[in-house]
Each structure stands twice: as structure tokens, then as C-alpha cells.
């Protein structure tokens, strides 16, 4: 039987938090409109953006186990890096949202 990873070991000290996190994570990461590999790659991207080394490594391993290739990983990191750069520029320049991009408008 495989060993329990350090994230779950840390949460084991807080049983209610462990239970809630496990149940929600299991629900969110199950196959749905997005396939499991896509979900793992999104998890990696958010983990990079949040600078969470543990999550970057654990979800990269999970994505690789679900079939992510070296080329996909490299491209994912390129997109994350580019998004970080353009996000910073748009924020610093206070660029107004174009009406056609406003998700709240329902367009």
C-alpha cells in the first residue's frame, strides 16, 4: 500500500478540515465537463501562480500519470508565464475592459 503524502498527513492533525478538503477535492477533480488531465494542468497553473511548490510538484506528478507529455508541460508553463506578464501589465496600466470582453454582460 502506498504511503500517505505529506499534505494529507498535515491535514490529519485537523480531522474536520481533512474530511472537508478530501470530499471537496474528490468532487471537483472527478471527470466532468473537463477531463482529469485538463483539471490537473489547471491545478498546476494555479499552483505556479500561487507559488505553492508542494502543489506544483504533486499535481505535475498527477498530470504526468494522466498522460501529460514534456511538450504539454513546457507549453503550459509558457502560457502561465505569459499570462503572469500580461496580467501584470494590464493591472499596472489600469487597462479598461473592452465591452465585448466583459463576462458580466452575458455577451
C-alpha positions as CSV (number, residue, x, y, z in Angstrom):
1,X,0.0,0.0,0.0
2,X,1.4,3.4,-0.9
3,X,2.3,5.9,1.8
4,X,0.1,8.8,2.5
5,X,1.6,12.0,1.1
6,X,2.7,14.9,3.4
7,X,-0.3,17.2,2.5
8,X,-2.8,14.6,3.8
9,X,-0.6,13.8,6.8
10,X,-0.5,17.5,7.7
11,X,-4.3,17.8,7.4
12,X,-4.7,14.6,9.6
13,X,-4.0,16.8,12.6
14,X,-7.3,18.6,11.8
15,X,-9.8,15.8,11.1
16,X,-12.7,18.1,10.2
17,X,-10.6,20.1,7.8
18,X,-9.1,16.8,6.4
19,X,-12.6,15.4,5.7
20,X,-14.0,18.6,4.1
21,X,-10.9,19.1,1.9
22,X,-10.8,15.4,0.8
23,X,-14.5,15.4,-0.1
24,X,-14.5,18.7,-2.0
25,X,-11.2,17.9,-3.8
26,X,-12.5,14.5,-4.8
27,X,-15.8,16.0,-6.1
28,X,-14.0,18.9,-8.1
29,X,-11.3,16.7,-9.6
30,X,-13.6,13.9,-10.9
31,X,-14.3,13.7,-14.6
32,X,-16.9,16.1,-15.8
33,X,-17.1,18.8,-18.5
34,X,-13.3,18.9,-18.2
35,X,-11.2,15.7,-18.4
36,X,-8.9,14.7,-15.5
37,X,-5.7,15.7,-17.3
38,X,-7.0,19.2,-18.1
39,X,-8.1,19.6,-14.4
40,X,-4.6,18.6,-13.2
41,X,-3.0,21.0,-15.7
42,X,-5.2,23.8,-14.5
43,X,-4.2,22.9,-10.9
44,X,-0.5,23.1,-11.9
45,X,-1.1,26.5,-13.5
46,X,-2.8,27.9,-10.4
47,X,-0.2,26.4,-8.1
48,X,2.5,28.1,-10.2
49,X,0.6,31.4,-9.9
50,X,0.3,31.0,-6.2
51,X,3.9,29.8,-5.8
52,X,2.9,26.6,-4.0
53,X,5.9,24.3,-4.5
54,X,4.2,21.4,-2.9
55,X,1.1,21.6,-5.2
56,X,3.2,22.3,-8.3
57,X,5.2,19.1,-7.7
58,X,2.3,16.9,-6.6
59,X,-0.1,17.9,-9.4
60,X,2.6,17.8,-12.0
61,X,3.2,14.2,-11.0
62,X,-0.5,13.6,-11.1
63,X,-0.8,15.2,-14.6
64,X,2.1,13.1,-15.9
65,X,0.4,10.0,-14.5
66,X,-2.7,11.0,-16.5
67,X,-0.6,11.4,-19.7
68,X,0.8,14.9,-19.8
69,X,3.8,15.0,-22.0
70,X,7.0,17.0,-21.7
71,X,5.9,19.2,-24.6
72,X,2.5,19.8,-22.9
73,X,4.2,20.7,-19.6
74,X,6.6,23.1,-21.4
75,X,3.7,24.8,-23.2
76,X,1.7,25.0,-20.0
77,X,4.5,26.8,-18.2
78,X,5.0,29.1,-21.2
79,X,1.3,30.1,-21.1
80,X,1.4,30.6,-17.3
81,X,4.5,32.8,-17.6
82,X,3.0,34.8,-20.4
83,X,-0.3,35.2,-18.6
84,X,1.5,36.4,-15.5
85,X,3.4,39.0,-17.5
86,X,0.3,40.3,-19.4
87,X,-1.8,40.3,-16.2
88,X,0.8,42.4,-14.5
89,X,1.0,44.9,-17.4
90,X,-2.8,45.2,-17.7
91,X,-3.1,45.7,-13.9
92,X,-0.2,48.3,-13.8
93,X,-1.6,50.2,-16.8
94,X,-5.2,50.0,-15.4
95,X,-6.4,48.9,-18.9
96,X,-10.2,49.3,-19.1
97,X,-12.1,46.1,-20.0
98,X,-13.4,46.2,-23.6
99,X,-17.2,45.9,-23.7
100,X,-17.0,42.7,-25.8
101,X,-14.8,41.1,-23.2
102,X,-16.9,41.9,-20.2
103,X,-18.1,38.4,-19.0
104,X,-20.7,40.0,-16.8
105,X,-22.5,41.5,-19.8
106,X,-23.5,38.0,-21.0
107,X,-22.0,38.5,-24.4
